[in-house]
Amino acid sequence: MNPYGEMIQEHSRHPRNYGSLEAPDIRHEDENPLCGDRVRIELSLAGDGTVSAARFQGDLCMIAKAAGSLLTEMITGLALDRVGEIAEGQVIDALRTEIKPSRRKCALLPLEVLQSGVNAYRQSRRTK
Ligand code: FES
């Protein structure tokens, strides 16, 4: 019995880009306040500002792990400005299954942490 659909099953069992980077340009970690699950997202940037590598790691439920896997695939090779524009609906669509309102926070946790990390990085560059 598979309550979440093939995509979530596959990406939670075999998450892509799971782990950490040696010296990431962006590293951000936070938790889902509803359950306490944590995720850390790391990005390395190429000289032209595109994402050359993305990793995620954390103590996560199936939906959040699949979302982290799909999200890191989605952003690899993207310009940082485009990463900042990724909408919640894009992540929900990528999961290809109905996400109940009570699990929406799980699906969006990696995106929220990613966007906070990107914003903090931009802020730090502005103040230098
Ligand atoms: Fe915690 Fe899904 S139950 S992120």
Backbone and ligand atoms as CSV (ligand in chain L), in Angstrom:
chain,resi,resn,atom,element,x,y,z
A,1,MET,N,N,0.864,-1.202,0.000
A,1,MET,CA,C,0.000,0.000,0.000
A,1,MET,C,C,0.898,1.248,0.000
A,2,ASN,N,N,0.607,2.105,-0.918
A,2,ASN,CA,C,1.423,3.298,-1.045
A,2,ASN,C,C,0.535,4.539,-0.938
A,3,PRO,N,N,0.484,5.150,0.243
A,3,PRO,CA,C,-0.455,6.258,0.433
A,3,PRO,C,C,-0.039,7.553,-0.264
A,4,TYR,N,N,1.218,7.660,-0.686
A,4,TYR,CA,C,1.704,8.959,-1.169
A,4,TYR,C,C,1.979,9.047,-2.665
A,5,GLY,N,N,1.896,7.977,-3.383
A,5,GLY,CA,C,2.186,8.049,-4.807
A,5,GLY,C,C,3.632,7.684,-5.096
A,6,GLU,N,N,3.846,7.315,-6.351
A,6,GLU,CA,C,5.148,6.798,-6.796
A,6,GLU,C,C,6.307,7.772,-6.591
A,7,MET,N,N,6.046,9.027,-6.909
A,7,MET,CA,C,7.139,10.006,-6.870
A,7,MET,C,C,7.676,10.167,-5.445
A,8,ILE,N,N,6.786,10.273,-4.493
A,8,ILE,CA,C,7.217,10.432,-3.099
A,8,ILE,C,C,7.906,9.155,-2.616
A,9,GLN,N,N,7.326,8.032,-2.988
A,9,GLN,CA,C,7.920,6.747,-2.619
A,9,GLN,C,C,9.368,6.656,-3.111
A,10,GLU,N,N,9.539,6.918,-4.402
A,10,GLU,CA,C,10.863,6.789,-5.028
A,10,GLU,C,C,11.875,7.768,-4.424
A,11,HIS,N,N,11.486,9.027,-4.306
A,11,HIS,CA,C,12.453,10.037,-3.846
A,11,HIS,C,C,12.694,9.991,-2.334
A,12,SER,N,N,11.785,9.406,-1.581
A,12,SER,CA,C,12.072,9.285,-0.152
A,12,SER,C,C,12.936,8.046,0.116
A,13,ARG,N,N,12.763,7.027,-0.710
A,13,ARG,CA,C,13.604,5.830,-0.539
A,13,ARG,C,C,15.006,6.028,-1.093
A,14,HIS,N,N,15.086,6.748,-2.206
A,14,HIS,CA,C,16.374,6.979,-2.871
A,14,HIS,C,C,16.552,8.478,-3.103
A,15,PRO,N,N,16.708,9.247,-2.029
A,15,PRO,CA,C,16.783,10.700,-2.214
A,15,PRO,C,C,18.008,11.122,-3.014
A,16,ARG,N,N,17.785,12.007,-3.966
A,16,ARG,CA,C,18.894,12.567,-4.759
A,16,ARG,C,C,19.510,13.717,-3.956
A,17,ASN,N,N,20.801,13.891,-4.123
A,17,ASN,CA,C,21.509,15.025,-3.507
A,17,ASN,C,C,21.403,15.032,-1.978
A,18,TYR,N,N,21.320,13.847,-1.385
A,18,TYR,CA,C,21.258,13.771,0.074
A,18,TYR,C,C,22.686,13.781,0.622
A,19,GLY,N,N,22.957,14.642,1.582
A,19,GLY,CA,C,24.296,14.700,2.165
A,19,GLY,C,C,24.719,16.132,2.355
A,20,SER,N,N,26.037,16.354,2.361
A,20,SER,CA,C,26.521,17.714,2.580
A,20,SER,C,C,27.679,18.018,1.641
A,21,LEU,N,N,27.997,19.297,1.545
A,21,LEU,CA,C,29.078,19.770,0.678
A,21,LEU,C,C,30.260,20.195,1.545
A,22,GLU,N,N,31.444,20.100,0.972
A,22,GLU,CA,C,32.672,20.443,1.704
A,22,GLU,C,C,32.696,21.910,2.148
A,23,ALA,N,N,32.489,22.817,1.216
A,23,ALA,CA,C,32.575,24.248,1.541
A,23,ALA,C,C,31.471,24.993,0.789
A,24,PRO,N,N,30.233,24.834,1.244
A,24,PRO,CA,C,29.119,25.460,0.513
A,24,PRO,C,C,29.130,26.983,0.632
A,25,ASP,N,N,28.610,27.648,-0.382
A,25,ASP,CA,C,28.459,29.109,-0.319
A,25,ASP,C,C,27.241,29.475,0.520
A,26,ILE,N,N,26.247,28.613,0.502
A,26,ILE,CA,C,25.025,28.848,1.274
A,26,ILE,C,C,24.733,27.602,2.104
A,27,ARG,N,N,24.475,27.824,3.379
A,27,ARG,CA,C,24.072,26.713,4.245
A,27,ARG,C,C,22.985,27.245,5.181
A,28,HIS,N,N,21.878,26.569,5.202
A,28,HIS,CA,C,20.807,27.036,6.077
A,28,HIS,C,C,20.047,25.847,6.632
A,29,GLU,N,N,19.630,25.978,7.877
A,29,GLU,CA,C,18.947,24.865,8.539
A,29,GLU,C,C,17.790,25.417,9.354
A,30,ASP,N,N,16.699,24.698,9.355
A,30,ASP,CA,C,15.569,25.102,10.197
A,30,ASP,C,C,14.650,23.907,10.381
A,31,GLU,N,N,13.609,24.117,11.180
A,31,GLU,CA,C,12.726,22.994,11.482
A,31,GLU,C,C,11.276,23.327,11.171
A,32,ASN,N,N,10.513,22.266,11.025
A,32,ASN,CA,C,9.067,22.407,10.937
A,32,ASN,C,C,8.560,22.546,12.370
A,33,PRO,N,N,8.034,23.714,12.737
A,33,PRO,CA,C,7.628,23.907,14.137
A,33,PRO,C,C,6.498,22.971,14.564
A,34,LEU,N,N,5.789,22.413,13.577
A,34,LEU,CA,C,4.656,21.544,13.911
A,34,LEU,C,C,5.095,20.169,14.393
A,35,CYS,N,N,6.284,19.716,13.928
A,35,CYS,CA,C,6.699,18.344,14.284
A,35,CYS,C,C,8.133,18.276,14.806
A,36,GLY,N,N,8.919,19.340,14.587
A,36,GLY,CA,C,10.304,19.347,15.050
A,36,GLY,C,C,11.294,18.738,14.068
A,37,ASP,N,N,10.815,18.239,12.916
A,37,ASP,CA,C,11.747,17.710,11.907
A,37,ASP,C,C,12.615,18.849,11.373
A,38,ARG,N,N,13.907,18.525,11.177
A,38,ARG,CA,C,14.852,19.562,10.741
A,38,ARG,C,C,15.421,19.215,9.380
A,39,VAL,N,N,15.741,20.252,8.614
A,39,VAL,CA,C,16.433,20.035,7.342
A,39,VAL,C,C,17.519,21.091,7.184
A,40,ARG,N,N,18.644,20.661,6.605
A,40,ARG,CA,C,19.714,21.598,6.260
A,40,ARG,C,C,19.893,21.551,4.746
A,41,ILE,N,N,19.990,22.725,4.143
A,41,ILE,CA,C,20.194,22.826,2.694
A,41,ILE,C,C,21.534,23.508,2.467
A,42,GLU,N,N,22.301,22.990,1.536
A,42,GLU,CA,C,23.598,23.597,1.192
A,42,GLU,C,C,23.684,23.772,-0.322
A,43,LEU,N,N,24.249,24.898,-0.725
A,43,LEU,CA,C,24.436,25.173,-2.149
A,43,LEU,C,C,25.859,25.638,-2.402
A,44,SER,N,N,26.422,25.191,-3.514
A,44,SER,CA,C,27.663,25.768,-4.023
A,44,SER,C,C,27.309,26.532,-5.285
A,45,LEU,N,N,27.944,27.683,-5.429
A,45,LEU,CA,C,27.654,28.530,-6.584
A,45,LEU,C,C,28.850,28.579,-7.511
A,46,ALA,N,N,28.578,28.578,-8.815
A,46,ALA,CA,C,29.625,28.753,-9.811
A,46,ALA,C,C,29.917,30.248,-9.943
A,47,GLY,N,N,30.969,30.572,-10.652
A,47,GLY,CA,C,31.379,31.970,-10.815
A,47,GLY,C,C,30.291,32.840,-11.440
A,48,ASP,N,N,29.437,32.245,-12.262
A,48,ASP,CA,C,28.368,33.033,-12.901
A,48,ASP,C,C,27.091,33.105,-12.066
A,49,GLY,N,N,27.156,32.622,-10.830
A,49,GLY,CA,C,26.011,32.742,-9.930
A,49,GLY,C,C,24.985,31.627,-10.072
A,50,THR,N,N,25.290,30.614,-10.864
A,50,THR,CA,C,24.361,29.486,-10.941
A,50,THR,C,C,24.707,28.455,-9.852
A,51,VAL,N,N,23.721,27.634,-9.524
A,51,VAL,CA,C,23.926,26.607,-8.509
A,51,VAL,C,C,24.690,25.441,-9.139
A,52,SER,N,N,25.913,25.228,-8.677
A,52,SER,CA,C,26.707,24.127,-9.246
A,52,SER,C,C,26.454,22.817,-8.499
A,53,ALA,N,N,26.044,22.895,-7.234
A,53,ALA,CA,C,25.714,21.687,-6.471
A,53,ALA,C,C,24.758,22.056,-5.348
A,54,ALA,N,N,23.835,21.158,-5.066
A,54,ALA,CA,C,22.876,21.363,-3.978
A,54,ALA,C,C,22.753,20.068,-3.192
A,55,ARG,N,N,22.721,20.184,-1.866
A,55,ARG,CA,C,22.557,19.012,-1.005
A,55,ARG,C,C,21.542,19.327,0.080
A,56,PHE,N,N,20.916,18.295,0.582
A,56,PHE,CA,C,20.037,18.469,1.737
A,56,PHE,C,C,20.221,17.281,2.662
A,57,GLN,N,N,19.901,17.498,3.909
A,57,GLN,CA,C,20.078,16.454,4.910
A,57,GLN,C,C,19.151,16.751,6.081
A,58,GLY,N,N,18.635,15.731,6.708
A,58,GLY,CA,C,17.813,16.002,7.873
A,58,GLY,C,C,17.044,14.803,8.347
A,59,ASP,N,N,16.406,15.014,9.450
A,59,ASP,CA,C,15.577,13.998,10.068
A,59,ASP,C,C,14.159,14.293,9.597
A,60,LEU,N,N,13.734,13.606,8.544
A,60,LEU,CA,C,12.544,14.055,7.820
A,60,LEU,C,C,11.557,12.938,7.542
A,61,CYS,N,N,10.300,13.311,7.446
A,61,CYS,CA,C,9.266,12.360,7.019
A,61,CYS,C,C,9.396,12.123,5.509
A,62,MET,N,N,8.647,11.149,5.020
A,62,MET,CA,C,8.729,10.785,3.597
A,62,MET,C,C,8.457,11.964,2.665
A,63,ILE,N,N,7.431,12.732,2.980
A,63,ILE,CA,C,7.048,13.833,2.078
A,63,ILE,C,C,8.145,14.891,2.042
A,64,ALA,N,N,8.665,15.257,3.207
A,64,ALA,CA,C,9.702,16.290,3.255
A,64,ALA,C,C,10.987,15.809,2.594
A,65,LYS,N,N,11.297,14.530,2.765
A,65,LYS,CA,C,12.513,14.000,2.142
A,65,LYS,C,C,12.372,13.989,0.618
A,66,ALA,N,N,11.223,13.558,0.133
A,66,ALA,CA,C,10.990,13.561,-1.320
A,66,ALA,C,C,11.025,14.985,-1.857
A,67,ALA,N,N,10.453,15.927,-1.112
A,67,ALA,CA,C,10.443,17.323,-1.557
A,67,ALA,C,C,11.873,17.872,-1.614
A,68,GLY,N,N,12.714,17.517,-0.638
A,68,GLY,CA,C,14.115,17.956,-0.647
A,68,GLY,C,C,14.860,17.388,-1.841
A,69,SER,N,N,14.582,16.132,-2.143
A,69,SER,CA,C,15.228,15.474,-3.277
A,69,SER,C,C,14.834,16.149,-4.597
A,70,LEU,N,N,13.537,16.340,-4.789
A,70,LEU,CA,C,13.046,16.956,-6.029
A,70,LEU,C,C,13.492,18.412,-6.143
A,71,LEU,N,N,13.476,19.117,-5.017
A,71,LEU,CA,C,13.858,20.533,-5.038
A,71,LEU,C,C,15.333,20.704,-5.396
A,72,THR,N,N,16.190,19.890,-4.812
A,72,THR,CA,C,17.621,20.034,-5.115
A,72,THR,C,C,17.909,19.653,-6.570
A,73,GLU,N,N,17.138,18.719,-7.124
A,73,GLU,CA,C,17.278,18.422,-8.557
A,73,GLU,C,C,16.842,19.623,-9.388
A,74,MET,N,N,15.753,20.232,-8.965
A,74,MET,CA,C,15.147,21.359,-9.690
A,74,MET,C,C,16.093,22.560,-9.779
A,75,ILE,N,N,16.852,22.794,-8.706
A,75,ILE,CA,C,17.638,24.042,-8.655
A,75,ILE,C,C,19.065,23.878,-9.171
A,76,THR,N,N,19.534,22.650,-9.320
A,76,THR,CA,C,20.911,22.474,-9.796
A,76,THR,C,C,21.026,23.018,-11.219
A,77,GLY,N,N,21.952,23.956,-11.412
A,77,GLY,CA,C,22.145,24.574,-12.725
A,77,GLY,C,C,21.356,25.865,-12.903
A,78,LEU,N,N,20.501,26.196,-11.954
A,78,LEU,CA,C,19.705,27.429,-12.060
A,78,LEU,C,C,20.479,28.629,-11.526
A,79,ALA,N,N,20.193,29.813,-12.092
A,79,ALA,CA,C,20.743,31.051,-11.538
A,79,ALA,C,C,20.092,31.301,-10.179
A,80,LEU,N,N,20.856,31.885,-9.253
A,80,LEU,CA,C,20.340,32.094,-7.899
A,80,LEU,C,C,19.050,32.930,-7.902
A,81,ASP,N,N,18.958,33.893,-8.817
A,81,ASP,CA,C,17.730,34.704,-8.905
A,81,ASP,C,C,16.528,33.823,-9.220
A,82,ARG,N,N,16.726,32.855,-10.080
A,82,ARG,CA,C,15.619,31.947,-10.448
A,82,ARG,C,C,15.267,31.036,-9.273
A,83,VAL,N,N,16.271,30.642,-8.502
A,83,VAL,CA,C,16.022,29.805,-7.321
A,83,VAL,C,C,15.094,30.558,-6.359
A,84,GLY,N,N,15.358,31.860,-6.225
A,84,GLY,CA,C,14.549,32.680,-5.328
A,84,GLY,C,C,13.112,32.831,-5.791
A,85,GLU,N,N,12.862,32.497,-7.058
A,85,GLU,CA,C,11.501,32.663,-7.611
A,85,GLU,C,C,10.688,31.375,-7.608
A,86,ILE,N,N,11.272,30.286,-7.153
A,86,ILE,CA,C,10.529,29.021,-7.174
A,86,ILE,C,C,9.305,29.131,-6.261
A,87,ALA,N,N,8.171,28.773,-6.819
A,87,ALA,CA,C,6.904,28.930,-6.091
A,87,ALA,C,C,6.533,27.632,-5.374
A,88,GLU,N,N,5.739,27.786,-4.347
A,88,GLU,CA,C,5.275,26.615,-3.585
A,88,GLU,C,C,4.596,25.600,-4.500
A,89,GLY,N,N,3.802,26.109,-5.444
A,89,GLY,CA,C,3.059,25.229,-6.352
A,89,GLY,C,C,3.970,24.347,-7.192
A,90,GLN,N,N,5.164,24.833,-7.514
A,90,GLN,CA,C,6.098,24.035,-8.321
A,90,GLN,C,C,6.555,22.799,-7.553
A,91,VAL,N,N,6.792,22.979,-6.263
A,91,VAL,CA,C,7.223,21.843,-5.434
A,91,VAL,C,C,6.059,20.870,-5.242
A,92,ILE,N,N,4.894,21.407,-4.949
A,92,ILE,CA,C,3.710,20.548,-4.764
A,92,ILE,C,C,3.444,19.763,-6.052
A,93,ASP,N,N,3.528,20.434,-7.204
A,93,ASP,CA,C,3.285,19.755,-8.489
A,93,ASP,C,C,4.310,18.653,-8.725
A,94,ALA,N,N,5.574,18.930,-8.377
A,94,ALA,CA,C,6.648,17.956,-8.627
A,94,ALA,C,C,6.426,16.664,-7.841
A,95,LEU,N,N,5.722,16.751,-6.718
A,95,LEU,CA,C,5.471,15.558,-5.898
A,95,LEU,C,C,4.423,14.643,-6.538
A,96,ARG,N,N,3.662,15.207,-7.475
A,96,ARG,CA,C,2.696,14.447,-8.285
A,96,ARG,C,C,1.731,13.588,-7.483
A,97,THR,N,N,1.258,14.146,-6.400
A,97,THR,CA,C,0.202,13.473,-5.645
A,97,THR,C,C,-0.528,14.523,-4.826
A,98,GLU,N,N,-1.700,14.188,-4.382
A,98,GLU,CA,C,-2.443,15.156,-3.593
A,98,GLU,C,C,-1.811,15.268,-2.199
A,99,ILE,N,N,-1.503,16.483,-1.804
A,99,ILE,CA,C,-0.936,16.709,-0.472
A,99,ILE,C,C,-2.035,17.296,0.402
A,100,LYS,N,N,-2.366,16.572,1.454
A,100,LYS,CA,C,-3.416,17.061,2.358
A,100,LYS,C,C,-2.951,18.353,3.029
A,101,PRO,N,N,-3.871,19.252,3.340
A,101,PRO,CA,C,-3.488,20.513,3.998
A,101,PRO,C,C,-2.624,20.282,5.239
A,102,SER,N,N,-2.901,19.205,5.972
A,102,SER,CA,C,-2.135,18.945,7.197
A,102,SER,C,C,-0.682,18.557,6.919
A,103,ARG,N,N,-0.374,18.153,5.666
A,103,ARG,CA,C,1.002,17.760,5.320
A,103,ARG,C,C,1.691,18.780,4.414
A,104,ARG,N,N,1.009,19.872,4.136
A,104,ARG,CA,C,1.573,20.876,3.231
A,104,ARG,C,C,2.887,21.446,3.780
A,105,LYS,N,N,2.933,21.622,5.072
A,105,LYS,CA,C,4.141,22.160,5.708
A,105,LYS,C,C,5.332,21.210,5.484
A,106,CYS,N,N,5.060,19.897,5.486
A,106,CYS,CA,C,6.114,18.912,5.215
A,106,CYS,C,C,6.672,19.119,3.805
A,107,ALA,N,N,5.762,19.256,2.848
A,107,ALA,CA,C,6.161,19.380,1.440
A,107,ALA,C,C,6.938,20.672,1.192
A,108,LEU,N,N,6.639,21.699,1.975
A,108,LEU,CA,C,7.242,23.008,1.706
A,108,LEU,C,C,8.416,23.345,2.619
A,109,LEU,N,N,8.699,22.474,3.592
A,109,LEU,CA,C,9.812,22.752,4.520
A,109,LEU,C,C,11.143,22.970,3.775
A,110,PRO,N,N,11.550,22.071,2.861
A,110,PRO,CA,C,12.826,22.313,2.178
A,110,PRO,C,C,12.840,23.627,1.401
A,111,LEU,N,N,11.724,23.975,0.748
A,111,LEU,CA,C,11.679,25.229,-0.010
A,111,LEU,C,C,11.805,26.428,0.923
A,112,GLU,N,N,11.129,26.384,2.055
A,112,GLU,CA,C,11.196,27.502,3.003
A,112,GLU,C,C,12.627,27.696,3.521
A,113,VAL,N,N,13.284,26.579,3.814
A,113,VAL,CA,C,14.660,26.663,4.320
A,113,VAL,C,C,15.589,27.168,3.202
A,114,LEU,N,N,15.354,26.678,1.996
A,114,LEU,CA,C,16.155,27.144,0.854
A,114,LEU,C,C,15.994,28.656,0.656
A,115,GLN,N,N,14.753,29.121,0.647
A,115,GLN,CA,C,14.526,30.555,0.395
A,115,GLN,C,C,15.115,31.414,1.519
A,116,SER,N,N,15.016,30.940,2.759
A,116,SER,CA,C,15.621,31.688,3.867
A,116,SER,C,C,17.129,31.752,3.694
A,117,GLY,N,N,17.726,30.644,3.263
A,117,GLY,CA,C,19.170,30.609,3.043
A,117,GLY,C,C,19.594,31.552,1.920
A,118,VAL,N,N,18.832,31.560,0.849
A,118,VAL,CA,C,19.145,32.443,-0.289
A,118,VAL,C,C,19.003,33.906,0.142
A,119,ASN,N,N,17.952,34.205,0.882
A,119,ASN,CA,C,17.748,35.584,1.348
A,119,ASN,C,C,18.870,36.030,2.278
A,120,ALA,N,N,19.270,35.145,3.192
A,120,ALA,CA,C,20.350,35.486,4.131
A,120,ALA,C,C,21.653,35.709,3.358
A,121,TYR,N,N,21.892,34.901,2.337
A,121,TYR,CA,C,23.105,35.045,1.520
A,121,TYR,C,C,23.092,36.396,0.801
A,122,ARG,N,N,21.955,36.727,0.218
A,122,ARG,CA,C,21.848,38.013,-0.495
A,122,ARG,C,C,22.054,39.182,0.459
A,123,GLN,N,N,21.452,39.059,1.635
A,123,GLN,CA,C,21.577,40.105,2.650
A,123,GLN,C,C,23.047,40.296,3.035
A,124,SER,N,N,23.745,39.191,3.235
A,124,SER,CA,C,25.153,39.280,3.659
A,124,SER,C,C,25.999,39.901,2.560
A,125,ARG,N,N,25.643,39.659,1.295
A,125,ARG,CA,C,26.409,40.237,0.171
A,125,ARG,C,C,26.166,41.740,0.084
A,126,ARG,N,N,24.942,42.165,0.436
A,126,ARG,CA,C,24.604,43.575,0.370
A,126,ARG,C,C,25.333,44.376,1.445
A,127,THR,N,N,25.566,43.760,2.592
A,127,THR,CA,C,26.166,44.504,3.698
A,127,THR,C,C,27.692,44.487,3.652
A,128,LYS,N,N,28.257,43.762,2.624
A,128,LYS,CA,C,29.726,43.729,2.544
A,128,LYS,C,C,30.250,44.953,1.807
L,1,FES,FE1,FE,7.745,16.612,10.106
L,1,FES,FE2,FE,6.729,16.004,7.797
L,1,FES,S1,S,6.120,15.210,9.745
L,1,FES,S2,S,8.250,17.483,8.189
